[in-house]
Amino acid sequence: MQNSSPQQYFGLLFSDYPEKNGLLVKEMARKEVTSEEVQQKLVSQINEQIDSTFQSRTANWNDGDKQAARTDVQNLIEKNVKEAFERVTFD
């Protein structure tokens, strides 16, 4: 920031922002990218995408079996997404 322009940009000055080091920026990005909210959005998107396939493959199942299978599939998706997010690295 010491080499940044002293002129305003959209009414803001670079001096208004604190210095950031690489480790701090990586940690901030990691928290933002791997947040619980992002994980839930991904789980929801996957569930929406597989819903029609699930419905067609279980069309002749009884309601109890269908609901149990759907719950198992949702739990598996949540588990796999969580494991995938835990493996995310920022090198």
Biopython code that builds the backbone (N, CA, C, O; Angstrom):
import numpy as np
from Bio.PDB.StructureBuilder import StructureBuilder

atoms = [
    (1, "MET", "N", (0.803, -1.187, 0.000)),
    (1, "MET", "CA", (0.000, 0.000, 0.000)),
    (1, "MET", "C", (0.851, 1.259, 0.000)),
    (1, "MET", "O", (0.373, 2.335, -0.356)),
    (2, "GLN", "N", (2.110, 1.128, 0.398)),
    (2, "GLN", "CA", (2.948, 2.317, 0.460)),
    (2, "GLN", "C", (3.203, 2.905, -0.931)),
    (2, "GLN", "O", (3.535, 4.085, -1.045)),
    (3, "ASN", "N", (3.053, 2.097, -1.991)),
    (3, "ASN", "CA", (3.273, 2.593, -3.346)),
    (3, "ASN", "C", (1.964, 2.955, -4.047)),
    (3, "ASN", "O", (1.980, 3.263, -5.239)),
    (4, "SER", "N", (0.861, 2.926, -3.359)),
    (4, "SER", "CA", (-0.428, 3.207, -3.971)),
    (4, "SER", "C", (-0.610, 4.705, -4.189)),
    (4, "SER", "O", (0.034, 5.540, -3.553)),
    (5, "SER", "N", (-1.509, 5.003, -5.106)),
    (5, "SER", "CA", (-1.777, 6.389, -5.470)),
    (5, "SER", "C", (-2.428, 7.133, -4.314)),
    (5, "SER", "O", (-3.307, 6.587, -3.648)),
    (6, "PRO", "N", (-2.013, 8.368, -4.065)),
    (6, "PRO", "CA", (-2.643, 9.152, -2.993)),
    (6, "PRO", "C", (-3.989, 9.751, -3.423)),
    (6, "PRO", "O", (-4.691, 10.348, -2.607)),
    (7, "GLN", "N", (-4.351, 9.589, -4.718)),
    (7, "GLN", "CA", (-5.593, 10.170, -5.202)),
    (7, "GLN", "C", (-6.794, 9.293, -4.835)),
    (7, "GLN", "O", (-6.676, 8.082, -4.649)),
    (8, "GLN", "N", (-7.936, 9.944, -4.740)),
    (8, "GLN", "CA", (-9.166, 9.222, -4.400)),
    (8, "GLN", "C", (-9.639, 8.390, -5.586)),
    (8, "GLN", "O", (-9.417, 8.728, -6.748)),
    (9, "TYR", "N", (-10.296, 7.297, -5.244)),
    (9, "TYR", "CA", (-10.940, 6.458, -6.248)),
    (9, "TYR", "C", (-12.325, 6.157, -5.716)),
    (9, "TYR", "O", (-12.473, 5.457, -4.714)),
    (10, "PHE", "N", (-13.344, 6.684, -6.384)),
    (10, "PHE", "CA", (-14.719, 6.574, -5.927)),
    (10, "PHE", "C", (-14.861, 7.068, -4.483)),
    (10, "PHE", "O", (-15.613, 6.498, -3.694)),
    (11, "GLY", "N", (-14.152, 8.100, -4.161)),
    (11, "GLY", "CA", (-14.242, 8.709, -2.843)),
    (11, "GLY", "C", (-13.474, 7.988, -1.758)),
    (11, "GLY", "O", (-13.568, 8.356, -0.587)),
    (12, "LEU", "N", (-12.722, 6.973, -2.121)),
    (12, "LEU", "CA", (-11.965, 6.207, -1.135)),
    (12, "LEU", "C", (-10.472, 6.406, -1.357)),
    (12, "LEU", "O", (-10.007, 6.595, -2.481)),
    (13, "LEU", "N", (-9.754, 6.359, -0.276)),
    (13, "LEU", "CA", (-8.298, 6.428, -0.339)),
    (13, "LEU", "C", (-7.731, 5.081, 0.094)),
    (13, "LEU", "O", (-8.294, 4.424, 0.969)),
    (14, "PHE", "N", (-6.624, 4.667, -0.510)),
    (14, "PHE", "CA", (-5.996, 3.421, -0.105)),
    (14, "PHE", "C", (-5.565, 3.470, 1.353)),
    (14, "PHE", "O", (-5.490, 2.439, 2.020)),
    (15, "SER", "N", (-5.284, 4.660, 1.839)),
    (15, "SER", "CA", (-4.867, 4.782, 3.237)),
    (15, "SER", "C", (-6.014, 4.462, 4.205)),
    (15, "SER", "O", (-5.779, 4.299, 5.403)),
    (16, "ASP", "N", (-7.254, 4.371, 3.697)),
    (16, "ASP", "CA", (-8.399, 4.032, 4.536)),
    (16, "ASP", "C", (-8.420, 2.546, 4.897)),
    (16, "ASP", "O", (-9.171, 2.132, 5.780)),
    (17, "TYR", "N", (-7.609, 1.753, 4.223)),
    (17, "TYR", "CA", (-7.626, 0.309, 4.431)),
    (17, "TYR", "C", (-6.364, -0.140, 5.152)),
    (17, "TYR", "O", (-5.279, 0.376, 4.885)),
    (18, "PRO", "N", (-6.498, -1.092, 6.059)),
    (18, "PRO", "CA", (-5.311, -1.573, 6.773)),
    (18, "PRO", "C", (-4.430, -2.428, 5.870)),
    (18, "PRO", "O", (-4.886, -2.981, 4.870)),
    (19, "GLU", "N", (-3.171, -2.521, 6.242)),
    (19, "GLU", "CA", (-2.258, -3.401, 5.516)),
    (19, "GLU", "C", (-2.698, -4.847, 5.689)),
    (19, "GLU", "O", (-3.151, -5.241, 6.763)),
    (20, "LYS", "N", (-2.566, -5.624, 4.644)),
    (20, "LYS", "CA", (-2.906, -7.038, 4.701)),
    (20, "LYS", "C", (-1.679, -7.834, 4.282)),
    (20, "LYS", "O", (-1.021, -7.501, 3.296)),
    (21, "ASN", "N", (-1.381, -8.864, 5.017)),
    (21, "ASN", "CA", (-0.307, -9.733, 4.572)),
    (21, "ASN", "C", (-0.915, -10.951, 3.895)),
    (21, "ASN", "O", (-2.116, -11.196, 4.003)),
    (22, "GLY", "N", (-0.094, -11.701, 3.208)),
    (22, "GLY", "CA", (-0.572, -12.845, 2.443)),
    (22, "GLY", "C", (-1.297, -13.875, 3.278)),
    (22, "GLY", "O", (-2.319, -14.406, 2.843)),
    (23, "LEU", "N", (-0.797, -14.173, 4.465)),
    (23, "LEU", "CA", (-1.434, -15.179, 5.313)),
    (23, "LEU", "C", (-2.813, -14.734, 5.764)),
    (23, "LEU", "O", (-3.743, -15.538, 5.817)),
    (24, "LEU", "N", (-2.947, -13.455, 6.088)),
    (24, "LEU", "CA", (-4.240, -12.935, 6.518)),
    (24, "LEU", "C", (-5.252, -12.997, 5.372)),
    (24, "LEU", "O", (-6.407, -13.368, 5.582)),
    (25, "VAL", "N", (-4.825, -12.639, 4.179)),
    (25, "VAL", "CA", (-5.709, -12.664, 3.014)),
    (25, "VAL", "C", (-6.135, -14.102, 2.716)),
    (25, "VAL", "O", (-7.306, -14.351, 2.431)),
    (26, "LYS", "N", (-5.197, -15.049, 2.779)),
    (26, "LYS", "CA", (-5.536, -16.453, 2.538)),
    (26, "LYS", "C", (-6.550, -16.950, 3.556)),
    (26, "LYS", "O", (-7.495, -17.653, 3.199)),
    (27, "GLU", "N", (-6.364, -16.594, 4.807)),
    (27, "GLU", "CA", (-7.284, -17.046, 5.849)),
    (27, "GLU", "C", (-8.669, -16.427, 5.656)),
    (27, "GLU", "O", (-9.682, -17.099, 5.849)),
    (28, "MET", "N", (-8.714, -15.155, 5.277)),
    (28, "MET", "CA", (-10.001, -14.511, 5.023)),
    (28, "MET", "C", (-10.713, -15.191, 3.849)),
    (28, "MET", "O", (-11.918, -15.434, 3.914)),
    (29, "ALA", "N", (-9.982, -15.496, 2.786)),
    (29, "ALA", "CA", (-10.558, -16.163, 1.621)),
    (29, "ALA", "C", (-11.041, -17.557, 1.991)),
    (29, "ALA", "O", (-12.124, -17.975, 1.580)),
    (30, "ARG", "N", (-10.245, -18.269, 2.762)),
    (30, "ARG", "CA", (-10.618, -19.626, 3.177)),
    (30, "ARG", "C", (-11.931, -19.612, 3.966)),
    (30, "ARG", "O", (-12.805, -20.448, 3.734)),
    (31, "LYS", "N", (-12.069, -18.668, 4.894)),
    (31, "LYS", "CA", (-13.293, -18.580, 5.681)),
    (31, "LYS", "C", (-14.495, -18.265, 4.797)),
    (31, "LYS", "O", (-15.583, -18.804, 4.999)),
    (32, "GLU", "N", (-14.290, -17.391, 3.821)),
    (32, "GLU", "CA", (-15.388, -16.987, 2.943)),
    (32, "GLU", "C", (-15.802, -18.125, 2.011)),
    (32, "GLU", "O", (-16.992, -18.367, 1.805)),
    (33, "VAL", "N", (-14.825, -18.811, 1.457)),
    (33, "VAL", "CA", (-15.098, -19.857, 0.473)),
    (33, "VAL", "C", (-15.616, -21.127, 1.125)),
    (33, "VAL", "O", (-16.431, -21.835, 0.533)),
    (34, "THR", "N", (-15.164, -21.422, 2.315)),
    (34, "THR", "CA", (-15.544, -22.676, 2.959)),
    (34, "THR", "C", (-16.565, -22.486, 4.072)),
    (34, "THR", "O", (-16.683, -23.343, 4.948)),
    (35, "SER", "N", (-17.289, -21.407, 4.056)),
    (35, "SER", "CA", (-18.256, -21.146, 5.123)),
    (35, "SER", "C", (-19.408, -22.150, 5.083)),
    (35, "SER", "O", (-19.654, -22.798, 4.066)),
    (36, "GLU", "N", (-20.091, -22.260, 6.186)),
    (36, "GLU", "CA", (-21.240, -23.164, 6.295)),
    (36, "GLU", "C", (-22.327, -22.784, 5.296)),
    (36, "GLU", "O", (-23.001, -23.652, 4.741)),
    (37, "GLU", "N", (-22.491, -21.495, 5.073)),
    (37, "GLU", "CA", (-23.507, -21.015, 4.128)),
    (37, "GLU", "C", (-23.203, -21.497, 2.710)),
    (37, "GLU", "O", (-24.104, -21.931, 1.993)),
    (38, "VAL", "N", (-21.938, -21.422, 2.310)),
    (38, "VAL", "CA", (-21.538, -21.875, 0.978)),
    (38, "VAL", "C", (-21.747, -23.382, 0.853)),
    (38, "VAL", "O", (-22.211, -23.868, -0.179)),
    (39, "GLN", "N", (-21.406, -24.111, 1.901)),
    (39, "GLN", "CA", (-21.607, -25.560, 1.877)),
    (39, "GLN", "C", (-23.089, -25.900, 1.727)),
    (39, "GLN", "O", (-23.446, -26.788, 0.954)),
    (40, "GLN", "N", (-23.943, -25.204, 2.455)),
    (40, "GLN", "CA", (-25.377, -25.478, 2.365)),
    (40, "GLN", "C", (-25.935, -25.143, 0.984)),
    (40, "GLN", "O", (-26.809, -25.846, 0.478)),
    (41, "LYS", "N", (-25.432, -24.072, 0.376)),
    (41, "LYS", "CA", (-25.870, -23.726, -0.979)),
    (41, "LYS", "C", (-25.496, -24.827, -1.957)),
    (41, "LYS", "O", (-26.292, -25.187, -2.825)),
    (42, "LEU", "N", (-24.290, -25.361, -1.822)),
    (42, "LEU", "CA", (-23.839, -26.426, -2.709)),
    (42, "LEU", "C", (-24.671, -27.689, -2.499)),
    (42, "LEU", "O", (-25.067, -28.336, -3.468)),
    (43, "VAL", "N", (-24.935, -28.040, -1.257)),
    (43, "VAL", "CA", (-25.776, -29.207, -0.957)),
    (43, "VAL", "C", (-27.158, -29.023, -1.570)),
    (43, "VAL", "O", (-27.696, -29.956, -2.167)),
    (44, "SER", "N", (-27.736, -27.849, -1.434)),
    (44, "SER", "CA", (-29.060, -27.569, -1.994)),
    (44, "SER", "C", (-29.058, -27.678, -3.513)),
    (44, "SER", "O", (-29.987, -28.236, -4.097)),
    (45, "GLN", "N", (-28.027, -27.150, -4.151)),
    (45, "GLN", "CA", (-27.935, -27.225, -5.604)),
    (45, "GLN", "C", (-27.823, -28.668, -6.077)),
    (45, "GLN", "O", (-28.462, -29.052, -7.056)),
    (46, "ILE", "N", (-27.020, -29.462, -5.392)),
    (46, "ILE", "CA", (-26.881, -30.870, -5.763)),
    (46, "ILE", "C", (-28.205, -31.598, -5.581)),
    (46, "ILE", "O", (-28.614, -32.377, -6.442)),
    (47, "ASN", "N", (-28.875, -31.344, -4.458)),
    (47, "ASN", "CA", (-30.175, -31.979, -4.221)),
    (47, "ASN", "C", (-31.183, -31.619, -5.302)),
    (47, "ASN", "O", (-31.938, -32.479, -5.758)),
    (48, "GLU", "N", (-31.203, -30.360, -5.715)),
    (48, "GLU", "CA", (-32.121, -29.938, -6.775)),
    (48, "GLU", "C", (-31.797, -30.634, -8.091)),
    (48, "GLU", "O", (-32.700, -31.037, -8.825)),
    (49, "GLN", "N", (-30.505, -30.774, -8.389)),
    (49, "GLN", "CA", (-30.095, -31.387, -9.644)),
    (49, "GLN", "C", (-30.436, -32.870, -9.710)),
    (49, "GLN", "O", (-30.785, -33.371, -10.780)),
    (50, "ILE", "N", (-30.343, -33.577, -8.598)),
    (50, "ILE", "CA", (-30.603, -35.013, -8.635)),
    (50, "ILE", "C", (-32.056, -35.362, -8.332)),
    (50, "ILE", "O", (-32.440, -36.528, -8.429)),
    (51, "ASP", "N", (-32.856, -34.390, -7.973)),
    (51, "ASP", "CA", (-34.233, -34.671, -7.561)),
    (51, "ASP", "C", (-35.032, -35.382, -8.647)),
    (51, "ASP", "O", (-35.708, -36.368, -8.352)),
    (52, "SER", "N", (-34.977, -34.919, -9.878)),
    (52, "SER", "CA", (-35.771, -35.545, -10.936)),
    (52, "SER", "C", (-35.297, -36.974, -11.212)),
    (52, "SER", "O", (-36.112, -37.867, -11.443)),
    (53, "THR", "N", (-33.991, -37.185, -11.187)),
    (53, "THR", "CA", (-33.459, -38.535, -11.386)),
    (53, "THR", "C", (-33.898, -39.448, -10.251)),
    (53, "THR", "O", (-34.293, -40.591, -10.484)),
    (54, "PHE", "N", (-33.828, -38.948, -9.029)),
    (54, "PHE", "CA", (-34.250, -39.739, -7.873)),
    (54, "PHE", "C", (-35.724, -40.102, -7.989)),
    (54, "PHE", "O", (-36.111, -41.247, -7.754)),
    (55, "GLN", "N", (-36.541, -39.124, -8.350)),
    (55, "GLN", "CA", (-37.984, -39.374, -8.472)),
    (55, "GLN", "C", (-38.278, -40.427, -9.534)),
    (55, "GLN", "O", (-39.125, -41.296, -9.332)),
    (56, "SER", "N", (-37.580, -40.350, -10.665)),
    (56, "SER", "CA", (-37.847, -41.318, -11.731)),
    (56, "SER", "C", (-37.369, -42.722, -11.367)),
    (56, "SER", "O", (-38.006, -43.709, -11.735)),
    (57, "ARG", "N", (-36.264, -42.816, -10.655)),
    (57, "ARG", "CA", (-35.734, -44.139, -10.288)),
    (57, "ARG", "C", (-36.495, -44.783, -9.129)),
    (57, "ARG", "O", (-36.427, -45.997, -8.938)),
    (58, "THR", "N", (-37.205, -43.985, -8.369)),
    (58, "THR", "CA", (-37.943, -44.529, -7.228)),
    (58, "THR", "C", (-39.451, -44.378, -7.400)),
    (58, "THR", "O", (-40.197, -44.393, -6.422)),
    (59, "ALA", "N", (-39.892, -44.233, -8.637)),
    (59, "ALA", "CA", (-41.313, -43.977, -8.906)),
    (59, "ALA", "C", (-42.220, -45.091, -8.392)),
    (59, "ALA", "O", (-43.321, -44.816, -7.917)),
    (60, "ASN", "N", (-41.778, -46.332, -8.478)),
    (60, "ASN", "CA", (-42.644, -47.434, -8.061)),
    (60, "ASN", "C", (-42.341, -47.928, -6.645)),
    (60, "ASN", "O", (-42.802, -49.002, -6.259)),
    (61, "TRP", "N", (-41.579, -47.168, -5.874)),
    (61, "TRP", "CA", (-41.299, -47.516, -4.476)),
    (61, "TRP", "C", (-42.440, -47.007, -3.602)),
    (61, "TRP", "O", (-43.148, -46.071, -3.974)),
    (62, "ASN", "N", (-42.611, -47.627, -2.444)),
    (62, "ASN", "CA", (-43.621, -47.097, -1.521)),
    (62, "ASN", "C", (-43.052, -45.842, -0.848)),
    (62, "ASN", "O", (-41.844, -45.609, -0.856)),
    (63, "ASP", "N", (-43.935, -45.055, -0.278)),
    (63, "ASP", "CA", (-43.538, -43.746, 0.264)),
    (63, "ASP", "C", (-42.508, -43.851, 1.385)),
    (63, "ASP", "O", (-41.596, -43.028, 1.461)),
    (64, "GLY", "N", (-42.640, -44.843, 2.247)),
    (64, "GLY", "CA", (-41.696, -44.991, 3.359)),
    (64, "GLY", "C", (-40.289, -45.295, 2.873)),
    (64, "GLY", "O", (-39.317, -44.711, 3.353)),
    (65, "ASP", "N", (-40.185, -46.216, 1.915)),
    (65, "ASP", "CA", (-38.867, -46.547, 1.366)),
    (65, "ASP", "C", (-38.270, -45.367, 0.614)),
    (65, "ASP", "O", (-37.070, -45.105, 0.703)),
    (66, "LYS", "N", (-39.109, -44.664, -0.122)),
    (66, "LYS", "CA", (-38.643, -43.511, -0.884)),
    (66, "LYS", "C", (-38.106, -42.419, 0.041)),
    (66, "LYS", "O", (-37.055, -41.832, -0.219)),
    (67, "GLN", "N", (-38.839, -42.155, 1.121)),
    (67, "GLN", "CA", (-38.407, -41.123, 2.070)),
    (67, "GLN", "C", (-37.113, -41.533, 2.767)),
    (67, "GLN", "O", (-36.224, -40.702, 2.955)),
    (68, "ALA", "N", (-36.997, -42.795, 3.151)),
    (68, "ALA", "CA", (-35.779, -43.280, 3.806)),
    (68, "ALA", "C", (-34.580, -43.172, 2.864)),
    (68, "ALA", "O", (-33.496, -42.758, 3.274)),
    (69, "ALA", "N", (-34.781, -43.543, 1.614)),
    (69, "ALA", "CA", (-33.692, -43.462, 0.637)),
    (69, "ALA", "C", (-33.302, -42.012, 0.385)),
    (69, "ALA", "O", (-32.117, -41.701, 0.266)),
    (70, "ARG", "N", (-34.274, -41.135, 0.303)),
    (70, "ARG", "CA", (-33.993, -39.712, 0.058)),
    (70, "ARG", "C", (-33.199, -39.118, 1.221)),
    (70, "ARG", "O", (-32.274, -38.333, 1.013)),
    (71, "THR", "N", (-33.565, -39.493, 2.431)),
    (71, "THR", "CA", (-32.828, -39.025, 3.612)),
    (71, "THR", "C", (-31.392, -39.521, 3.577)),
    (71, "THR", "O", (-30.463, -38.770, 3.876)),
    (72, "ASP", "N", (-31.207, -40.799, 3.209)),
    (72, "ASP", "CA", (-29.853, -41.352, 3.113)),
    (72, "ASP", "C", (-29.035, -40.635, 2.047)),
    (72, "ASP", "O", (-27.856, -40.349, 2.255)),
    (73, "VAL", "N", (-29.655, -40.346, 0.910)),
    (73, "VAL", "CA", (-28.958, -39.644, -0.174)),
    (73, "VAL", "C", (-28.569, -38.234, 0.280)),
    (73, "VAL", "O", (-27.451, -37.790, 0.020)),
    (74, "GLN", "N", (-29.469, -37.540, 0.944)),
    (74, "GLN", "CA", (-29.171, -36.187, 1.427)),
    (74, "GLN", "C", (-28.036, -36.213, 2.441)),
    (74, "GLN", "O", (-27.153, -35.357, 2.404)),
    (75, "ASN", "N", (-28.053, -37.181, 3.342)),
    (75, "ASN", "CA", (-26.966, -37.290, 4.322)),
    (75, "ASN", "C", (-25.634, -37.586, 3.643)),
    (75, "ASN", "O", (-24.601, -37.047, 4.041)),
    (76, "LEU", "N", (-25.650, -38.433, 2.625)),
    (76, "LEU", "CA", (-24.434, -38.749, 1.885)),
    (76, "LEU", "C", (-23.888, -37.515, 1.161)),
    (76, "LEU", "O", (-22.680, -37.277, 1.149)),
    (77, "ILE", "N", (-24.778, -36.746, 0.566)),
    (77, "ILE", "CA", (-24.358, -35.515, -0.121)),
    (77, "ILE", "C", (-23.729, -34.553, 0.884)),
    (77, "ILE", "O", (-22.655, -34.010, 0.626)),
    (78, "GLU", "N", (-24.378, -34.337, 2.019)),
    (78, "GLU", "CA", (-23.841, -33.429, 3.045)),
    (78, "GLU", "C", (-22.475, -33.898, 3.535)),
    (78, "GLU", "O", (-21.568, -33.085, 3.717)),
    (79, "LYS", "N", (-22.326, -35.186, 3.745)),
    (79, "LYS", "CA", (-21.061, -35.742, 4.220)),
    (79, "LYS", "C", (-19.960, -35.536, 3.183)),
    (79, "LYS", "O", (-18.852, -35.120, 3.523)),
    (80, "ASN", "N", (-20.266, -35.826, 1.922)),
    (80, "ASN", "CA", (-19.259, -35.680, 0.869)),
    (80, "ASN", "C", (-18.870, -34.228, 0.635)),
    (80, "ASN", "O", (-17.698, -33.935, 0.396)),
    (81, "VAL", "N", (-19.826, -33.322, 0.700)),
    (81, "VAL", "CA", (-19.521, -31.900, 0.537)),
    (81, "VAL", "C", (-18.643, -31.428, 1.692)),
    (81, "VAL", "O", (-17.665, -30.711, 1.474)),
    (82, "LYS", "N", (-18.980, -31.820, 2.905)),
    (82, "LYS", "CA", (-18.186, -31.417, 4.066)),
    (82, "LYS", "C", (-16.754, -31.936, 3.948)),
    (82, "LYS", "O", (-15.804, -31.198, 4.211)),
    (83, "GLU", "N", (-16.593, -33.196, 3.554)),
    (83, "GLU", "CA", (-15.254, -33.765, 3.389)),
    (83, "GLU", "C", (-14.479, -33.055, 2.287)),
    (83, "GLU", "O", (-13.280, -32.815, 2.424)),
    (84, "ALA", "N", (-15.153, -32.722, 1.206)),
    (84, "ALA", "CA", (-14.495, -32.016, 0.111)),
    (84, "ALA", "C", (-14.035, -30.624, 0.547)),
    (84, "ALA", "O", (-12.947, -30.182, 0.178)),
    (85, "PHE", "N", (-14.859, -29.941, 1.325)),
    (85, "PHE", "CA", (-14.487, -28.603, 1.801)),
    (85, "PHE", "C", (-13.337, -28.660, 2.786)),
    (85, "PHE", "O", (-12.534, -27.730, 2.858)),
    (86, "GLU", "N", (-13.250, -29.736, 3.539)),
    (86, "GLU", "CA", (-12.136, -29.877, 4.487)),
    (86, "GLU", "C", (-10.808, -30.096, 3.774)),
    (86, "GLU", "O", (-9.746, -29.813, 4.330)),
    (87, "ARG", "N", (-10.867, -30.605, 2.533)),
    (87, "ARG", "CA", (-9.650, -30.848, 1.765)),
    (87, "ARG", "C", (-9.180, -29.622, 0.970)),
    (87, "ARG", "O", (-8.107, -29.649, 0.368)),
    (88, "VAL", "N", (-9.971, -28.561, 0.966)),
    (88, "VAL", "CA", (-9.601, -27.357, 0.221)),
    (88, "VAL", "C", (-8.345, -26.760, 0.809)),
    (88, "VAL", "O", (-8.251, -26.550, 2.019)),
    (89, "THR", "N", (-7.376, -26.485, -0.052)),
    (89, "THR", "CA", (-6.139, -25.853, 0.398)),
    (89, "THR", "C", (-5.896, -24.583, -0.398)),
    (89, "THR", "O", (-6.292, -24.478, -1.559)),
    (90, "PHE", "N", (-5.254, -23.638, 0.227)),
    (90, "PHE", "CA", (-4.900, -22.377, -0.402)),
    (90, "PHE", "C", (-3.389, -22.246, -0.325)),
    (90, "PHE", "O", (-2.854, -21.688, 0.633)),
    (91, "ASP", "N", (-2.717, -22.754, -1.318)),
    (91, "ASP", "CA", (-1.249, -22.685, -1.324)),
    (91, "ASP", "C", (-0.759, -21.538, -2.173)),
    (91, "ASP", "O", (0.449, -21.330, -2.292)),
]
sb = StructureBuilder()
sb.init_structure("model")
sb.init_model(0)
sb.init_chain("A")
sb.init_seg("    ")
for serial, (resi, resn, name, xyz) in enumerate(atoms, 1):
    if name == "N":
        sb.init_residue(resn, " ", resi, " ")
    sb.init_atom(name, np.array(xyz, "f"), 0.0, 1.0, " ", f" {name:<3s}", serial, name[0])
structure = sb.get_structure()
